[in-house]
Each structure stands twice: as C-alpha cells, then as structure tokens.
Amino acid sequence: MVKQMWADPNLNDFYGRVSRIEKAHAKGYGFEARGTMGRSTTWKRERSGWRFVKPLALVLAVGIGMKGVIHFYVGAQLYEERVTQLLAGEGFDPVGGALMQADPVTLAISGALSEVFKK
C-alpha cells in the first residue's frame, strides 16, 4: 500500500493501522473477534461451569412436565398402580419407578391441567 501523507492526522493514523494489519496478514496472522467461529487454531472456548446448567434445567423441566401430563392423562389411580408395578420389577424398573413417583410438582402440574381441561 502506498502511504500518503494527508493533512488530517486521523487519516495518517488510520492508514498506519491498515498497513500494520496488512503486514500481519502477510505473515499469516489472523484477526478474529472474540466468540466467533473462525479458522484460528489458537482460539479457545471460554470455560464456564454454567454451560451445562441451562441444558440440564431444560431436561429436568421437560421431564417433570411430562410426568405431570402423564399423571393427568392416565389418572391418579392408574398412575400409582403403574409406578408400583415398576417398583416391584427387576433390573432398572425400580429406578424408573423411583423417578416416576408423583412428587408435589407433578401433582401441581396435573392439577393445573385438570383445571384447564375440566377433566
């Protein structure tokens, strides 16, 4: 790039920065904004303990919501019978039975759905 001397010192500063960037590009350096997906191999993802919290909270919310919907759909008596059958089963059935037991949140969701749909 041809360096031109302008009357405005800001333009001199600008062209000086452009020149440095072009030299760095010629040497193989890259300029990537932080947090973008680039081609740089030196880019490292920010480490955060919270990156697993949001997906885990979503899975828990969906799971508890599904329990509430199933409790509402099949009814309290049949739901408890099926959970009792799971608890008496073999292998992983007792684990599933323990997870599917009606907790207060499940009962609240089922109650809210029964109010909405007047079952």
N, C-alpha and C positions, 0 to 999 in steps of 0.2 A: 504494500500500500504506500502510496506517495504521501508523505507527510507535508501538510500545508500549514502555513502559519496564518492564522486568522486574527482579526482584531479582538475577537471575543475570547477571553481566557477559558471560558467554559468549553468552547469548541476544541481548543488545544487539549484540554484535559480529556474530553470525550475521545478524540482521535488517538490520544496516548493510551487510553484504556482499550480501545479497539485493537490497536497494534499489539498490546501485550496479550490479548485474548487470541489473536491470530497466531502469534508466536507459540503460545501454549498449545493451540490446536495442532500446529505443525509438529510439535514434539510428541503428540499423542495424548495429551491431557484432555479430559472431558469436563464439561460443566453441566451438572445435573442438579435440579432443585431438590431439596431435601424432601423425602417422602414420595418421590415419583418413581415410576418403573423405568429404569434406564438400562444401558448396556454396560455400565461400570461394574467391574467385579469387586471393587473395594466397598461398594455400598453395603451397609449392614442395617438390618431392620432394627428398629428401636425395641429394646427389651422391656416388656411390661408384664407384670403379673396379672393385670386386669384383662388381657386379651382373651382369656378363657372364661371370664366371668359372664360376659354377655351371652355367648352361646350356651353355657351351662344353665343360666337363668331361663333362657328361651326353652330349652329342652324340659326343664322342670315345670315351667308354666304350661307347656303344651301337654305334658304327661298328666299333671294334676287336672287340667281342664278336660282331658279325655276321660279320666276316671269319673269326673262329675257328670259328663254326658252319658257315659255307660250306666252309671248309677241311676240317673233319671230315666233312661230309655228302658232298662230291664226291670226297674223297680227295686225297692229296698230289700224285700224278702228274697227274691231270686238272686240278687247280687250277693247277699250274705251267704246263701247256700253255695254258690259257685266259689266264693272265697274259701269257705270251709272245706270244700272238696279239694281245692288247690293246697290248702294247708295240710291235708291228710295224704296228699300224693307223695310220689317218690322223685328222687333226683332234684331238679330245680323247681319243681312245683311248689314246695313250701316257700321258696324265695319269692316266687311270683305272688303267692298268696299273701305274704307279708307286705309286699309292695302294693298290692291291690286292696288292702283293708281300707275301709271307709274312714277317712280322717275328717276333722271338722271342716277343712277347706272343701273337700269333696262333697260333704253333706250340704255345705252352703251353696256350692255351685248347683247341685241337684235341686235344692230348694228354690233357688233363683230361677232356674229353668222351669220348674213346676208352676211358679207364679206367672211367668211369661206365657207359657203354653197352656196353663189351666188344665193339667192332666189329672 
